[in-house]
Amino acid sequence: MDAREAALLALNDCQRQGGWSDAILKKQLAAAKLDSRDGALATQLCFGVLQNQLLLDFYLSHFSNLPLKRMEGRVVQALRLGAYQMLFLDKIPHSAAVNASVELTRKHCKNSRAPGMVNGILRNLERSADNLPSIPRGDPVRYLSTLYSHPEWLVGEFLTVLGSEEAAKLLAANNSRAPITAMVNTTRTTARALTAALEGEGVQVEPHPWLDDCLTLSKTGNLERLEAFQQGEFYIQDPASKLAALALEPQPGMKVLDCCAAPGGKSFSCAIQMEGRGEVTSCDLHPHKKKLIQAGAGRLGLTNIFPMTADGKVFRPQWENAFDRVLVDAPCSGLGVIRKKPDIRYKDPAPLAGLPQVQQAILDVAARYVKPKGLLVYSTCTLLRRENEEVVQAFLKDHPAYKAEAFTLPGPVGAVHRGMATLWPHRQGTDGFFISKLRKEE
């Protein structure tokens, strides 16, 4: 199995099973036993097709007599793979892209006529590569949706908040690759020592431009093979998630509750800020995720983290007024992490309508666990106001003991005067993220 075949099978499984592309691709790469170079190509092809799917379909439809929706799923994916390589990758000859897609169709598709059809469509695309059909500009939502391959409902949301020029920048940023950022486990090492260790293993390391004890990594290969990783000297976390832990202000000796903790990054951040002193109770609804948190804390040597399985919507009387700090990183639509999960944009939006009620329920319960004068931080990895500002505003209306508190975060975020901050991929270079800081005054 080569890179293109692994990408085809991952894309097909993603379409059929509805799973997340990153997990499906990881499983596919392991089964294919590709070397690092072919694994990187398969990842680029899979993510590239997902990031540009609506645009690729727009072009392919102009060169096909048969609508794509009437084709077998693997035929469509083979066409998308061929078109992506031809239109977006400079180093792959068009003939190689076409031939590979034809062979994949022959191997994996049922219709004996499909290879000839794929060949014909992609050859037509190749002949018109310098004169592609124009995307109609009459409707700005439809235009941006096609150009940046985001569904129209989501483009409409971003246009309302940002306007057309900045919405286009966000959509373009969503189609870029997120950098790999590593947080230094300062209970075990320093940024300087970790940089030297990683460079010694062939990793390219740069200090993060505005966040202390954060390194941007490239040419990592399999991260888990690195000695520094095995020794628990760092963990992978987006700067936005680290900022949520900074806003919480955990101090040594405090009792901290992380209500929706898996995979544990914010709990790790809190435990490190607390210098290993105090307690971080790290909860998740799913038992297998408790094991994930446990394994991460064990690797990092963070003995003050106590993972447990708990439903954030169910009140636990023994926790009432028991914690100095409570973090609710709520279940959400995840539309701030499109760079890392490009297919999340295509999920059915209908089930998202009930999320604010779930978020509100978890926040209502968590509020009862905060000691008087303590802090409650509510965060999400989405950019939808109805899951962010509107949830917090409704909470404050129903909980007069709480007040939004101004805070300051590093770098381009800076001062947050009204206690609520939204981070945007095209502005701060982080995941799309929301952070609010709430003080219990009595």
N, C-alpha and C positions, 0 to 999 in steps of 0.2 A: 504494500500500500504506500502511495506517495502522498505529498502534501495536498495536492488537488483532490484526490479521492477522500482523504480524511476530512477536508473542508466540506466536500459535497455531502458526505454522510452526516456530519455534524449539523449542517444547515437543514438537511431533511429531517433529522431527529428533532431538531428545535421546532420546525414547522408542525410536525405530526404530534409530538408529545407535549408541546407547550412548556417545556422546561427552559431553564436559563442557558443561554449560549455558552457562557464561560464554564459552567459545570459540565455541560454536554461535550464541549470541545476538549476539556481536560481529560475526560474519560476516553474520548476517541483517540487523542494523541497517545495516551498510555497504551491503548489496545494496539495501535499501529506501530509502536516502538520506533518512532521517528527520531533522528538525531536532532540536535538543537537547531541547526539551520533549516531543516525541513519543517520542524515544529513551528519555528517562527514564521515561515511562509504560510503554513496552514492557518495559523492564527490571523495573519494579515489578510488572507483571502476570506476567511469566515467573517471576521469583523468588518472588513471592507464591503462585502456584499450587504450585510445587515445595515451598515451605516448609510448605504446609498441605494437601498432596495427600490424605493419608489422612483428614483431617477433612472435606474437601470431598466425598470419595467416600462417607464415612459418611452425610452429609446427603443427597447426591444419590440414594443407593440407597433412601432412605426415600420418595422421590417418583417413583420409576421402577418400572414393572412389568417392565422388561427389565433383567437384570443388566448392570452396566457392562462386565464382561469379554466380553460377547457383542456389544458395540457396536464399530463402526469406530473406530480410534484417534483420528481427527480429531474425531469426534463427541464422544468423551469429553473431549478437550481443550477443545472449544468449551463444553461444559457446565461444566467446571472454571473456565474463564475467566469465564463469566457468574456462577457462584456466588461466586467470589472477590470480584468487584466488588460484588456485592450484600451480602455478609456482612462485608467488611473495608474497603471504601472508602466514605467518607461523601459525597464530592463528586460521585459518579457516580449519576445517577438510575437506579433499578431498571429502568425501561422502556428506557433507553438500553443498559444491560448486556444485557438480554434480546434486544432487537432486533439488537444487534451480533452476538451469538452465533448467532442464527437466520440472519443474512445470511452469516456465516462458514461455517456448515454448508451453506447452499445453494450457496456458491461452491466449497467444497473437498471436499465429501463425496459419495460415489457414490449412496447410497440416497436416492431422491426423497422418502421419508417422513421422513427424518431431521430436516429443518427443523421440521416439525410436532411431532415428538417432543421436540426440544430446547425449543421454545416451551412445550409443555405441562409439562415437568418444571420448567423455571425459573419458570413462572407459579405452579405449585404451591408451590415453594420461597418465592416472594415472598409468597404469602398466609400462609405459616406462619413468616415471618421473625422474628416476636416470640414464637413458641412452638415453637422447634426441638426435635426429639427429643433426649432426654438420652442421654449416653454412659454405658453401664452401668459402675458403680464396683466391681463384685464382684472383678474381677481387676485389681490395681494396674498390672501390666505392660501389659495390653490397654488399660486406661483411659488411661494416659500415652501409649501408642503412638498411640492415636486422637487424643487432644487435641492433641498436639504433632507429630504426623505423623513419628514415628521408628519404624523397624521394631522389632518386639518383641524380637528378639535383642539389639539395641543398647540398648534401654531396660533390659533385664535386666542387661547389663554395668554400666550406670551406677548402677542401683539397688543392686547389690552393693557398689560402692565408696562411694557417696555417701549412700545412704538416700533415702527417697521425697521428703522436702521439698527437699533440695538437688538431687536429680536433676531435679525439676520446674523448678528455677531454671536449671539448665544447659540443659535442653531448650528452655525459653523463650528463653534467650540465643542458642541456635543458630538460632532463627527471627527474630532481629533482623538488621539490616544492620550489617556491620562498618564502623567509621569508616575513612576514607582517611588513612593516616599517612605523612608524608614525612620521610625522614631528610636532614638538612642535610649537604651535601658540604663539610665544614669545610676541605678543601684549597683551596676556591674562594671560599667566602663564610661568613657568620655567620648564626645564626638570626634576628637582628634585621634584617639586610640582606635576607635571603631573604623574611621576612615582609613587609617594605615592598614588595619587588618583586612578590610575588604579589598583595598587596592592590591594587597599582597596576594589575593585570590583571583585577581584579574577583573574585578568589578570597577566600573567607572563611577566615581563618586563626586558629587558637588554639594556644598552646603546649601540648604534651602535659602532662598533670597530674603525671607523675612521671619522665619520661625526658628527659634533656637532649638538645638538638639534634634534637628530634623535634617536628613540627608536625602538627596535625590539620586537614585541609582539607575544605571543602565548597563547593558552587557552583563546581566546577572546570571544568565542560564537558569538552572533550577535553583531557586533561592534556598530550598531546604537542604541542599548538599553543602552549603557554605558553613565553614567551621564557626564563624561568628553567629550564624543563625542557630546552629545546634547548641552553642554555648549560651544562648539566651541573651545576647548583647543588643538585640534590636527586634522590633516587630513592625509589620507593615500597617500603615494607617494613613488615611488622607488627612492633610492639615486641618480640614474643616472639622473632622471628628475630634481632633486634638483640641481645637478651640472650644468645643462644647465642654470638654473636661476642664479647660482653663477657666471658663466662665463659672463653673461650679465652685471653684476655689477650695478644693479639699486641703485640709491641713493635717500634719502629723498628729495622731492620737484621736482623730475624729471617727465617728461612725457614719459611713456613706452607704447609700442604697442605689444600685443601678438596676432599674426595674425591668428593662428590656435589653439585656446585655449582650447577647450573642452577636458576633463571635468573640467579644470580650475586649476589644481595643480600648474603649473608654474606661472600663474597669482597670485595665492595665495602666492607663495614663494616670488615673486617680491614685492607684496604689504607689506608683513611682513618685508622684508629687508628694505623697504622704511619707516618703522615705521608708516605706515598709512598716510604719507604725500606725496603729488604729485598725479599723476593720472596713473592708469593702464587701458588702453582701451583693453578689452578682447573680441576678435572676433571669431565667428565660422560661417560656411556656413549654418548650419541647425538651424532653429528657436527653436526647442525643446531643443537644446543644450545650447542656450542662457539662457533658464530657469534653466538648470542644473548648469551653472556657477553662476547665480544669487542666487540660493538656497545655494550653497556652500559658497559664499562670505557672504551671510546674516548670516548663522550659525556661521561663523568665526568672524563676526563683522568687516569685512574689507570694510569700506565705501569708500575707494579710488579706488575700482574696478568698472568699467563701462562696463557691458556686452552689446554686440550688435551683430546683424546678418550682416555678410559681406562676400563677396566672395573675397578671397585673390588674385585672378587672375585679378580682376577688379580695375583699378587705381582710387583713390579718390583724385581729385586735391586739396581739402582743407587740405589734410594731407601731402602735399609735404614739405619736410624739416621741419617737425613739431615735430619729436620725438627724444629725447635724446638716447633712446634705443629701438630697434625693435627685437623681437624674432620671428623666423619662425620655429616652430616645425612642419615640413611639413607632409602631408599625405604620407604614405609609405607602404611598404610591411609588416611591423610589425614583421619581422623575428627575432627581438631581444627579443621578449616577448613570445617565445614559452613555457617558464616555466608556464606562466599564461594562455596562450591560446594554449594548446597542439595541437589542430586541425588545427591551422593556417598553419602548415607545409604541410598539405595535399591539400591546395587550389591550383586551377589551376594556374600555373605560367604564362600562356600566357598574362592575363591582366596586369601583373606587368611590362611588357615591356614599357608601356606608362607612367609610374610614373615619370621617370626623366624629361620628358617634362613638366609635371604638376608642379613638384618641382621647376624647372627652372623658369617657368612662375610666380609662387608666389614669388620667391626670387627676380626676376627682378623688380616686382612691389614694393615689400617691401623696396628695396634699395632706392627708390625715397622718402621714408618717413623719412629717417634718416637725422638728422641735420649734417652739417659739423662738423667733429671731433667726431661724435657720433659712437655708436657701433651697429652692426648687428650680431646676433647669429643665425646660421642655425643648426638645430638638427633634428635627426630622431631616431626612435626606430627600426632600421634595421641594418644589418651587411653587406649589399651588397655594394661593392665599387661603382657600377654604380649609386646608389642613394645617395652616401655620398661624398667621395673624388672627384669623377668625376664631380658631379654637382657643387661643390665649385670651382674646377679648371676651369671649363667652365665659371662660373660666373666671376671669377677674370680676365679671359682673355677678357671678354666683358665689364668689368667695371673697368677701370684703376684708378678710384678715390678710389677704395677699396684695402686694403692690409690685408693679413692674419696676425694676431697679436699673439705673444706668450702669454701664460697665465699659471697659476698654479692652480691646484685643489687639494683638500684634499686627504690624504691617499695614496693608491697605484697608483693613477693616476699621481699625482705629476706635474712636469714641462712639458708643452706641447709647444715644441719649434717652431713648424711650423704652429701653429694656428689651428690644427685639431687633435682631439682625438677620438679614438674608445674604448669603454668600452665593455668588454667581460664577460659573466656570469662565466666562469671558471677561469678568472684572478682576477676580482675585486669583484665578487659575486653580481653584479648588473644586471639589464636588459642589454641586448645588446643594445648599444646606440652610437650615433655619435654626436659630438659637434664641431662646428667650430666658431671661433671668428674673425670677420672682422671689420676693422676700416675704416671709411670714412674720407679720409684725406683732402678733400676740399669740 
